[in-house]
Amino acid sequence: MEELLQAKLGKDNYQKLLEIDNPKLHQFVAKYIELCNPDSVFVCTDSANDIRYIRESVIRNKEEEKLAIEGHTVHFDGYYDQARDKERTKFLVPRGVDLGPNLNAIDKEQGLAELDGIMRNIMQGHELYVRFFCLGPTNSEFSIPCVQLTDSGYVAHSEDLLYRWGYEEFKRQGRNAKFFKFVHSAGELDARMTSKNIDKRRIYIDTDDEIVYSANTQYGGNTIGLKKPAMRLGISRASKENWLTEHMFVMGVSGPNGRVTYFTGAFPSLCGKTSTSMIKGESIVGDDIAYFRKRGGKAYAVNVESGMFGIIMGVNSKDDPIIWKVLHSPNEIIFSNILVTEDKDAYWIGKDDKVPPKGINHSGEWSIGNKDAQGNEITPSHRNARFTLDLKLLENVSPCLNDPNGVEVGGIIYGGRDSDTWVPVEESFDWVHGIITKGASIESETTAATLGKEGVRKFNLMSNLDFLSIPLGKYIESNLNFGAELENPPLVFSVNYFLKDEDGNFMNEKTDKAVWLKWMELRVHNEVKAIRTPTGFIPIYADLVRLFKEATNKEYSGDDYVKQFTTRVPAHLAKIDRIIEIYKTKVLNTPQVLFEVLNKQKDRLLKARERYGDYIQPYKFEVIH
């Protein structure tokens, strides 16, 4: 091993690796250098010179190109390498292990043998970058050191902006480090420096050995190992160690007298997750993934990341002023799969400017009306085009971003695209009721813009269905157990920004979410009362009148309140039946308490219907809490 490392790394890089006193790390690096056989290896520390080397190499290798604004670069993935590859993302599991029908798995021996064939000598002609990062703040109980092996400067650069540097954390933890491991190769590249052999694209995850393998792909969701691949490792480890890894933002909501209360939130795609975390006047800790731990009978959370890998489609100056300002300032930002004009400006779908007539995008040279080989019109930027930046660039970033203690969680929010069932905001009766009737019961309707058929309800357990690495029943049980051991568990809320009236018009404006946040913040501190309905606690009209005036300077009518907060019994009953059927037929080992809680909710709804009818105005219920 030592001879191999010395020969491939050279004196300086070998010494940098040896400064980390962890033989398991050295063995891991040596194993995949031997398998992948790169031409050279660069070990990157946290030093300014090493970071600069990565950022210069990505331009030198033509994986990124400079744009007109200082610090901005653009990267293109291959035309057919523009999203997470769900079909080829699989868990490596030993024989006899069943993760259930919702998780894609392959026999571990078979998968490793396949990977051996794909990755052997895959890095010939490439430089391998050995990167060290930390998930969660450094020097913290939340810290998880990570080592990334990649031959893509773009991946190394992206993680540089998205995660906390971890070389010093590895040195600090030494032989005690329980680190996550990532091996990635873009594989053979074409003339545009994009992955050529996407038929051999693989993303294999080994939760037992805590390794993620990724080959013949460059798209960030498949290759930025510390993002969703690491989230799967985190969910597995958390379930064994009694903490939580969740697909949630973390944000601070301001209350009376300068108070800040922290919330986390899980929303499926296109349901308002980022817009909620970035709402004007509040502070963002993180927009995507959170770790939760218990301390002193309370729940604390951190942002796993320190950057943002955001969808850029639709970002405009009116709806996203903070991000818009950053994207037009001289900062270090990577744009991926947008349109580059002749003047080296970035254009994306939904930008304020007029669509340029031509430019360069993920398809190559582009002009309006271009079609691909299948006859599909090529959009100027890809619908999944992204921007990558460090959160410190945002003017609303929380000062608690890197706090090693995390933030105390006052409330957890679950949301989805729901036209006819959930009210705009509601609090659960308790932790178990919230986890089951809100988190474990999320459904989100598809939109015509994304899937061609509108209104199809897709079940998405805690907005985490695509990223689970343990059976669904076990995941629910982990969440229930976490709260059971807390003296003061966070309150659990649901929100719904997409409720429609009989004519199909949205009942809420985009700015209304600011009011729901303010109400939830007051509820955490028991400073406003609520109305108890069969499904949870809802706001009192008088409180919302005041909050609408304070938060949005808008008059809130009694008619709007009644329409929005009416209990729609038929829709609720139908939803309960759908959710119960899913857990009975498609989920292994569902905790019995889930069925008990849902059936109790059904009984409450039936009794209320007997007394008040199918559609029950909020005034029918008593203010008791």
PyMOL commands that set and color helices and strands:
alter all, ss='L'
color gray80, all
select helices_A, chain A and resi 2-18+23-36+48-60+108-119+153-162+167-176+198-200+220-223+228-241+256-258+273-277+321-327+391-393+431-437+439-441+448-451+461-463+465-467+472-484+510-524+541-552+558-565+569-585+592-612+618-620
alter helices_A, ss='H'
color red, helices_A
select strands_A, chain A and resi 40-43+65-66+72-75+89-93+105-107+127-135+144-150+164-165+180-185+202-206+211-215+244-246+249-254+260-266+283-286+290-295+298-303+307-311+333-336+339-340+346-347+358-361+364-367+386-390+407-415+425-427+443-445+457-459+491-495+530-533+536-539+567-568+615-616
alter strands_A, ss='S'
color yellow, strands_A
deselect
rebuild
show_as cartoon
